[in-house]
Amino acid sequence: MDLKILNKMNKTQAYINTNKDRFLNELLELLRIPSVSADSSFNNDVQKCADTLSENLKNIGLSNVHVYPTAGHPIVYGEKIIDASLPTVLVYGHYDVQPADPLELWHSDPFDPVVKKTDLHPQGAIFARGSCDDKGQMFMHVKAAEAMIASGELSCNVKFMIEGEEEVGSENLGIFVKEQKELLKADIILVSDTGMLANDVPSITTGLRGLSYVEVELTGPNRDLHSGLYGGCVANPINILCDMISQLQNDDLAVTIPGFYDRVETLSQEERGEMGKAPFSKEAYCKSIDINDVHGEKGYSTMERGSIRPSLDVNGIWGGYTGEGAKTVIASKAYAKISMRLVPNQDPDDITKLFTEYFSSIAPDGVTVKITPHHGGEPAVTPVDSIGYQAASNAYEKSFGKKPIPVRSGGSIPIVAMFEKELGLKTVLMGFGLDSDAIHSPNEHYGVFNFYKGIETIPYFFESFTKLSN
């Protein structure tokens, strides 16, 4: 694509350069609001964050701005319709964040953002919960829209839908989308809740894994028992749970649940070869998370294991006494939270059913099993020959000076499949984060370079998408 179509954004880019410091300070203010959706003690803060975003959207010139209540946390909406005959881009993001625990592992207050220089981020990185996931990336779109509107270079219509429940499964978003299809009419959905390969290797996410998430509970005796009096005589739920979990994978680290792989999409050697062209350093990968070697399903590379192959992981396990000192008990109950990342053609409801049947079947006498499904989501793939992808590719090429690499992500954004089902729209995933940003972990951060680069790149997408749609 001739990049001359993107050369008219001079006023927008000048506005961005002039207002960079203000943009950053406004993001820091947003990050100071502890909008933790999973913990009801933060409900007032979640509402405050929604109200603050609403004011931001009004201030940049959007109309029809509303904070829509739901059965859970509210959804913020706003729009700028410049011409009904022009294409419409629907921007999705979320303002809720993960809990900051464990607090003792943070180097600074998770809700008092600080900007610090690092080896990877010589311009500085913003350390705060939600800095990358997703306040920093969502706010790039707000500031890019501000720049385009203020400079008179917004080339098509834009709508914003920003939710407050992404980190707890977006339970009420589907209801809102079904009820507001007319309001949400658009030509493409634009999301920045993913990452890129490196600051000098731009990439566009073209696939997401799905998710099946369950909680298991094993019950043995009717109360905690003295391990001296009863040890070796009754089933210990913690011991048994560990044994059952170990049976979920074989020696090749493949999942053993019958039927688990029946519908897994198998990529050709040519497709796997194309994936292999993406730069990857095993040494750097291991160093970034302080491990001495990689670990995963036999026969696949690390990049493949984290994108085109499904996986199973224990996300939490507990039971018995975990306080200071010793307490010699056999616990009455043991618990675990288990997630399965899924690839195209795997249905999360089917996988949850298969897991439930298999896990229940391997429980020995002496314990009972209870399995509670939590949120899930379907896998999604974005075609690289679509107008939306081409517009994103053009935008990255203009901004970074090189074509982006299409990659599949190991993460899950369940709403992508829901948007296509309910609105009939494809989603373009223009992420600017890095794997090293520690999202969901202590010391989450987001590069100042990445924040500014996103604001710079997004207007080029709008311009290119408008041209390609005509």
C-alpha positions as CSV (number, residue, x, y, z in Angstrom):
1,M,0.0,0.0,0.0
2,D,1.3,3.4,-1.0
3,L,2.0,5.2,2.3
4,K,1.3,8.6,0.7
5,I,-2.2,8.3,1.9
6,L,-0.9,8.6,5.4
7,N,1.1,11.8,5.0
8,K,-1.6,14.2,5.8
9,M,-1.5,13.8,9.5
10,N,1.0,16.6,10.2
11,K,-1.3,18.7,12.4
12,T,-2.3,15.7,14.5
13,Q,1.3,14.6,15.1
14,A,2.3,18.2,15.9
15,Y,-0.6,18.4,18.5
16,I,0.6,15.1,20.0
17,N,4.2,16.3,20.3
18,T,3.1,19.5,21.9
19,N,0.9,17.8,24.5
20,K,2.9,14.7,25.4
21,D,3.7,15.8,29.0
22,R,0.0,16.5,29.7
23,F,-1.1,13.2,28.2
24,L,1.3,11.3,30.5
25,N,0.2,13.3,33.5
26,E,-3.4,12.5,32.8
27,L,-2.6,8.8,32.5
28,L,-0.9,9.0,35.9
29,E,-4.0,10.5,37.4
30,L,-6.1,7.7,36.0
31,L,-3.7,5.1,37.4
32,R,-4.0,6.5,40.9
33,I,-7.6,5.3,40.9
34,P,-7.6,1.7,42.3
35,S,-10.3,0.3,40.0
36,V,-10.0,-3.3,41.0
37,S,-13.1,-5.1,39.7
38,A,-12.6,-8.4,41.5
39,D,-12.8,-6.9,45.0
40,S,-16.1,-5.3,46.1
41,S,-14.2,-3.1,48.6
42,F,-13.0,-1.1,45.5
43,N,-16.5,-0.7,44.0
44,N,-16.5,3.1,44.7
45,D,-13.1,3.4,43.0
46,V,-14.3,1.5,40.0
47,Q,-17.3,3.9,39.7
48,K,-14.9,6.9,40.2
49,C,-12.7,5.6,37.4
50,A,-15.8,5.3,35.0
51,D,-16.9,8.8,35.9
52,T,-13.3,10.2,35.3
53,L,-13.2,8.5,31.9
54,S,-16.6,9.9,31.0
55,E,-15.3,13.4,31.8
56,N,-12.2,12.8,29.7
57,L,-14.4,11.7,26.7
58,K,-16.5,14.9,27.0
59,N,-13.5,17.1,27.3
60,I,-11.9,15.8,24.1
61,G,-15.1,16.7,22.1
62,L,-17.1,13.4,22.1
63,S,-20.9,13.6,22.2
64,N,-23.5,11.2,23.5
65,V,-21.2,10.4,26.4
66,H,-22.9,8.1,29.0
67,V,-21.9,5.9,31.9
68,Y,-24.2,3.0,31.5
69,P,-24.9,1.0,34.7
70,T,-24.9,-2.8,34.6
71,A,-25.6,-5.5,37.1
72,G,-21.9,-5.2,37.9
73,H,-19.6,-2.3,37.0
74,P,-20.5,0.4,34.5
75,I,-19.7,0.8,30.8
76,V,-18.5,4.1,29.5
77,Y,-19.6,5.2,26.0
78,G,-19.0,8.2,23.8
79,E,-18.9,9.0,20.1
80,K,-17.8,11.5,17.4
81,I,-20.0,11.2,14.3
82,I,-18.6,13.5,11.6
83,D,-20.4,12.1,8.6
84,A,-22.8,9.1,8.6
85,S,-21.6,8.1,5.1
86,L,-18.0,7.6,6.4
87,P,-16.7,4.4,8.1
88,T,-17.0,4.0,11.8
89,V,-14.3,2.7,14.1
90,L,-15.5,1.2,17.5
91,V,-12.7,1.4,20.1
92,Y,-13.0,-1.1,22.9
93,G,-10.9,-1.0,26.1
94,H,-11.3,-1.6,29.8
95,Y,-10.6,0.5,32.8
96,D,-10.7,-2.1,35.5
97,V,-7.5,-3.7,36.8
98,Q,-6.2,-6.8,38.5
99,P,-5.7,-6.9,42.3
100,A,-2.3,-5.7,43.2
101,D,-1.5,-8.7,45.5
102,P,1.1,-9.6,46.7
103,L,1.7,-6.1,47.8
104,E,5.1,-6.9,49.4
105,L,6.6,-7.7,46.1
106,W,6.0,-4.3,44.6
107,H,9.0,-1.9,44.6
108,S,6.6,1.1,44.8
109,D,2.9,1.7,45.6
110,P,0.9,0.0,42.8
111,F,-1.6,2.9,42.8
112,D,0.9,5.7,43.1
113,P,2.6,5.5,39.7
114,V,6.2,6.3,39.2
115,V,8.2,6.7,36.0
116,K,11.6,5.0,36.2
117,K,14.3,4.4,33.6
118,T,15.3,0.8,32.9
119,D,17.7,-0.9,30.5
120,L,14.7,-1.8,28.3
121,H,13.1,1.6,28.7
122,P,15.7,4.3,28.6
123,Q,12.9,6.9,28.2
124,G,11.3,5.6,31.3
125,A,8.5,3.1,32.2
126,I,5.4,3.8,34.2
127,F,5.2,1.5,37.2
128,A,1.6,1.0,38.4
129,R,-1.2,-1.5,38.3
130,G,-3.0,-1.1,35.1
131,S,-0.3,0.9,33.4
132,C,-0.2,-1.6,30.5
133,D,-3.3,-3.7,31.1
134,D,-5.2,-1.8,30.1
135,K,-5.4,1.8,31.2
136,G,-2.2,2.9,29.4
137,Q,-3.2,1.2,26.2
138,M,-6.8,2.2,26.3
139,F,-5.9,5.8,27.1
140,M,-3.7,6.0,24.0
141,H,-6.9,5.9,22.0
142,V,-8.6,8.7,24.0
143,K,-5.5,10.9,23.5
144,A,-5.2,10.0,19.8
145,A,-8.9,10.9,19.3
146,E,-8.3,14.1,21.1
147,A,-5.4,15.0,18.7
148,M,-7.4,14.1,15.6
149,I,-10.4,16.1,16.7
150,A,-8.4,19.1,17.9
151,S,-6.4,19.2,14.6
152,G,-9.5,18.7,12.4
153,E,-7.9,15.5,10.9
154,L,-10.4,12.9,12.2
155,S,-11.0,11.1,9.0
156,C,-14.0,8.9,10.0
157,N,-16.4,8.4,12.8
158,V,-15.3,7.0,16.1
159,K,-17.1,5.3,19.0
160,F,-15.7,4.3,22.4
161,M,-17.0,1.5,24.6
162,I,-14.9,1.1,27.8
163,E,-15.9,-1.5,30.3
164,G,-15.1,-2.2,33.9
165,E,-15.3,-6.0,34.1
166,E,-12.7,-7.4,31.7
167,E,-10.6,-8.7,34.5
168,V,-13.5,-10.7,35.9
169,G,-14.9,-12.1,32.7
170,S,-16.9,-9.3,31.1
171,E,-20.1,-10.9,32.5
172,N,-22.3,-7.9,31.7
173,L,-20.7,-6.7,28.5
174,G,-22.5,-9.3,26.4
175,I,-25.8,-8.2,27.7
176,F,-25.0,-4.6,26.9
177,V,-23.8,-5.4,23.4
178,K,-27.0,-7.4,22.7
179,E,-29.2,-4.5,24.0
180,Q,-27.2,-1.7,22.2
181,K,-26.6,-3.1,18.7
182,E,-27.9,0.0,17.1
183,L,-25.7,2.3,19.3
184,L,-22.7,0.1,18.6
185,K,-23.0,-0.1,14.8
186,A,-19.6,0.2,13.2
187,D,-17.3,-1.1,10.5
188,I,-14.4,-2.4,12.6
189,I,-13.5,-2.8,16.2
190,L,-10.1,-1.5,17.4
191,V,-8.5,-2.9,20.5
192,S,-5.1,-2.3,22.2
193,D,-5.0,-4.9,24.9
194,T,-2.2,-7.0,23.5
195,G,1.5,-6.6,22.9
196,M,4.2,-6.5,20.2
197,L,7.5,-8.4,19.9
198,A,9.8,-5.6,20.7
199,N,10.1,-1.8,20.6
200,D,12.1,-2.1,17.3
201,V,10.0,-5.1,16.0
202,P,6.4,-4.1,15.6
203,S,3.8,-6.8,15.4
204,I,0.1,-7.2,15.1
205,T,-1.8,-9.9,17.0
206,T,-3.8,-12.0,14.6
207,G,-4.9,-14.8,16.9
208,L,-6.0,-15.3,20.5
209,R,-6.4,-18.4,22.5
210,G,-9.7,-19.2,24.2
211,L,-10.2,-20.0,27.9
212,S,-11.8,-22.5,30.2
213,Y,-11.4,-21.7,33.8
214,V,-12.6,-23.9,36.7
215,E,-12.3,-24.2,40.4
216,V,-12.0,-27.7,42.0
217,E,-12.8,-28.6,45.6
218,L,-11.9,-31.9,47.2
219,T,-13.6,-32.9,50.5
220,G,-12.3,-35.8,52.7
221,P,-13.2,-36.0,56.4
222,N,-15.9,-33.8,57.9
223,R,-13.4,-31.7,59.8
224,D,-9.6,-31.2,60.0
225,L,-8.0,-34.1,61.7
226,H,-5.0,-34.7,63.9
227,S,-2.3,-36.0,61.5
228,G,-0.8,-38.2,64.2
229,L,-4.1,-39.9,65.1
230,Y,-5.4,-40.2,61.6
231,G,-2.3,-40.0,59.3
232,G,-2.1,-43.0,57.0
233,C,-5.6,-44.0,57.8
234,V,-7.8,-41.6,55.9
235,A,-7.7,-39.9,52.5
236,N,-5.8,-36.6,52.7
237,P,-7.5,-34.2,50.2
238,I,-4.3,-32.1,49.7
239,N,-2.2,-35.2,48.8
240,I,-4.9,-36.5,46.5
241,L,-5.5,-33.2,44.8
242,C,-1.8,-33.0,44.0
243,D,-1.9,-36.5,42.6
244,M,-5.0,-35.8,40.5
245,I,-3.4,-32.7,39.1
246,S,-0.3,-34.6,38.1
247,Q,-2.5,-36.9,36.1
248,L,-3.7,-34.1,33.9
249,Q,-0.5,-34.1,31.8
250,N,1.8,-36.9,30.6
251,D,5.5,-37.1,30.4
252,D,5.5,-35.2,27.2
253,L,3.5,-32.4,28.9
254,A,0.5,-33.1,26.7
255,V,-2.9,-32.8,28.3
256,T,-4.4,-36.2,29.1
257,I,-8.1,-35.3,29.2
258,P,-9.8,-37.6,26.7
259,G,-11.1,-35.6,23.7
260,F,-9.1,-32.5,24.6
261,Y,-7.2,-32.4,21.3
262,D,-10.0,-33.7,19.0
263,R,-10.8,-30.4,17.5
264,V,-7.4,-28.7,17.7
265,E,-6.4,-26.9,14.5
266,T,-3.2,-28.3,13.1
267,L,-1.1,-25.8,11.3
268,S,0.9,-26.8,8.2
269,Q,4.7,-26.9,8.2
270,E,4.6,-23.8,5.9
271,E,2.5,-21.9,8.4
272,R,4.7,-23.0,11.3
273,G,7.7,-22.0,9.2
274,E,6.3,-18.5,8.8
275,M,5.8,-18.2,12.6
276,G,9.4,-19.3,13.1
277,K,10.5,-16.1,11.3
278,A,9.5,-14.0,14.2
279,P,12.6,-13.1,16.2
280,F,13.0,-15.1,19.4
281,S,15.9,-15.5,21.8
282,K,15.6,-18.4,24.2
283,E,18.4,-16.9,26.3
284,A,16.7,-13.5,26.6
285,Y,13.3,-15.2,27.3
286,C,14.8,-17.2,30.2
287,K,16.7,-14.2,31.5
288,S,13.6,-12.0,31.5
289,I,11.8,-14.2,34.0
290,D,14.9,-15.6,35.7
291,I,14.6,-19.3,34.7
292,N,17.3,-21.6,33.5
293,D,15.4,-23.4,30.7
294,V,12.0,-23.5,29.0
295,H,9.4,-26.1,29.7
296,G,6.4,-27.3,27.6
297,E,4.8,-29.8,25.2
298,K,7.2,-32.0,23.4
299,G,7.6,-31.3,19.6
300,Y,6.8,-27.6,19.7
301,S,8.8,-24.4,20.0
302,T,8.3,-21.9,22.8
303,M,6.5,-19.5,20.4
304,E,4.2,-22.3,19.3
305,R,3.5,-23.6,22.8
306,G,2.3,-20.1,23.7
307,S,0.1,-19.5,20.7
308,I,-1.1,-22.3,18.5
309,R,-1.1,-25.1,21.1
310,P,-3.6,-25.4,24.0
311,S,-2.3,-25.6,27.6
312,L,-3.4,-26.4,31.1
313,D,-2.1,-24.7,34.2
314,V,-2.9,-24.6,37.9
315,N,-3.4,-20.9,38.9
316,G,-3.8,-21.4,42.6
317,I,-3.8,-24.3,45.1
318,W,-4.6,-24.2,48.8
319,G,-5.8,-26.1,51.8
320,G,-4.9,-27.0,55.4
321,Y,-2.7,-24.8,57.6
322,T,-0.5,-22.2,56.0
323,G,0.2,-19.9,58.9
324,E,3.4,-19.4,60.8
325,G,4.9,-22.4,62.6
326,A,3.4,-25.9,62.7
327,K,-0.1,-27.2,63.0
328,T,-0.3,-31.0,62.4
329,V,-3.6,-31.5,60.6
330,I,-5.1,-33.4,57.8
331,A,-7.3,-30.8,56.1
332,S,-10.9,-31.5,55.4
333,K,-10.8,-29.7,52.1
334,A,-8.3,-28.8,49.3
335,Y,-8.8,-26.4,46.5
336,A,-7.3,-25.5,43.1
337,K,-8.0,-23.0,40.3
338,I,-7.2,-24.4,36.9
339,S,-7.2,-22.7,33.5
340,M,-7.0,-24.2,30.1
341,R,-6.0,-22.0,27.1
342,L,-7.7,-23.1,23.9
343,V,-7.0,-22.8,20.2
344,P,-9.3,-22.4,17.2
345,N,-12.1,-25.0,17.0
346,Q,-11.9,-25.8,20.7
347,D,-15.2,-24.8,22.4
348,P,-14.8,-23.7,26.0
349,D,-18.0,-25.2,27.2
350,D,-17.1,-28.6,25.6
351,I,-13.6,-28.4,27.2
352,T,-15.1,-27.6,30.6
353,K,-17.4,-30.6,30.3
354,L,-14.5,-32.9,29.3
355,F,-12.4,-31.7,32.2
356,T,-15.3,-32.2,34.7
357,E,-15.9,-35.7,33.5
358,Y,-12.3,-36.7,33.5
359,F,-11.3,-35.1,36.8
360,S,-14.2,-36.6,38.6
361,S,-13.4,-40.0,37.2
362,I,-9.8,-40.1,38.5
363,A,-10.8,-39.2,42.1
364,P,-10.2,-42.2,44.5
365,D,-12.6,-43.4,47.1
366,G,-12.4,-41.3,50.3
367,V,-12.9,-37.9,48.8
368,T,-15.7,-36.1,47.0
369,V,-15.2,-33.7,44.1
370,K,-16.9,-30.5,43.3
371,I,-16.1,-28.5,40.2
372,T,-17.3,-25.0,39.6
373,P,-16.8,-23.4,36.2
374,H,-15.8,-19.8,36.1
375,H,-15.5,-17.5,33.1
376,G,-14.4,-18.7,29.7
377,G,-14.0,-17.5,26.1
378,E,-13.7,-18.7,22.6
379,P,-10.5,-18.5,20.5
380,A,-10.3,-15.9,17.7
381,V,-8.3,-15.4,14.5
382,T,-8.1,-12.2,12.5
383,P,-7.5,-12.6,8.7
384,V,-4.4,-10.8,7.5
385,D,-6.0,-10.0,4.1
386,S,-8.7,-7.8,5.7
387,I,-9.0,-4.1,5.3
388,G,-8.6,-3.6,9.0
389,Y,-5.4,-5.6,9.2
390,Q,-4.0,-3.8,6.1
391,A,-4.8,-0.4,7.7
392,A,-3.1,-1.4,10.9
393,S,-0.1,-2.7,9.0
394,N,0.1,0.6,7.1
395,A,-0.1,2.6,10.3
396,Y,2.7,0.6,12.0
397,E,4.9,0.9,8.9
398,K,4.4,4.7,8.8
399,S,5.1,5.0,12.6
400,F,7.9,2.5,13.0
401,G,9.4,2.6,9.5
402,K,9.0,-1.1,9.0
403,K,6.2,-3.6,8.3
404,P,4.8,-5.3,11.4
405,I,4.9,-9.1,11.8
406,P,1.6,-11.0,12.2
407,V,1.7,-13.1,15.4
408,R,-0.7,-15.2,17.4
409,S,-1.0,-14.5,21.1
410,G,-1.2,-16.9,23.9
411,G,-3.6,-14.7,25.9
412,S,-7.4,-14.6,25.7
413,I,-9.8,-11.7,25.0
414,P,-13.1,-13.5,25.1
415,I,-15.0,-10.5,23.9
416,V,-13.4,-10.7,20.4
417,A,-15.4,-13.7,19.5
418,M,-18.5,-12.3,21.1
419,F,-18.2,-9.0,19.1
420,E,-18.1,-11.0,15.9
421,K,-21.1,-13.1,16.9
422,E,-23.3,-10.2,18.1
423,L,-22.2,-7.3,16.0
424,G,-20.8,-9.1,12.9
425,L,-17.6,-7.2,13.2
426,K,-13.9,-8.3,13.0
427,T,-11.5,-6.9,15.6
428,V,-8.0,-5.4,14.9
429,L,-5.6,-5.9,17.8
430,M,-3.1,-3.1,17.8
431,G,-1.1,-3.7,21.0
432,F,1.9,-1.8,22.1
433,G,2.9,-3.6,25.3
434,L,5.8,-6.0,25.8
435,D,5.9,-9.4,27.3
436,S,8.2,-8.0,30.0
437,D,5.6,-5.5,31.2
438,A,4.6,-7.8,34.1
439,I,0.9,-7.5,33.6
440,H,-1.1,-9.2,36.3
441,S,2.1,-9.4,38.3
442,P,3.8,-7.1,40.9
443,N,5.7,-4.2,39.3
444,E,3.5,-4.0,36.2
445,H,4.9,-1.3,34.0
446,Y,4.5,0.3,30.5
447,G,7.1,2.1,28.6
448,V,6.7,5.8,28.0
449,F,8.0,5.2,24.5
450,N,5.2,2.6,24.0
451,F,2.5,5.0,25.3
452,Y,3.6,7.8,23.0
453,K,4.2,5.4,20.0
454,G,0.6,4.1,20.4
455,I,-0.8,7.7,20.3
456,E,1.3,8.4,17.3
457,T,0.3,5.2,15.4
458,I,-3.5,5.2,16.0
459,P,-4.3,8.2,13.8
460,Y,-2.5,6.6,10.9
461,F,-4.8,3.6,11.3
462,F,-7.9,5.9,11.0
463,E,-6.6,7.6,7.9
464,S,-5.6,4.4,6.2
465,F,-8.8,2.6,7.2
466,T,-10.9,5.4,5.8
467,K,-9.0,5.4,2.5
468,L,-9.1,1.6,2.1
469,S,-12.9,1.5,2.9
470,N,-13.8,3.9,0.0
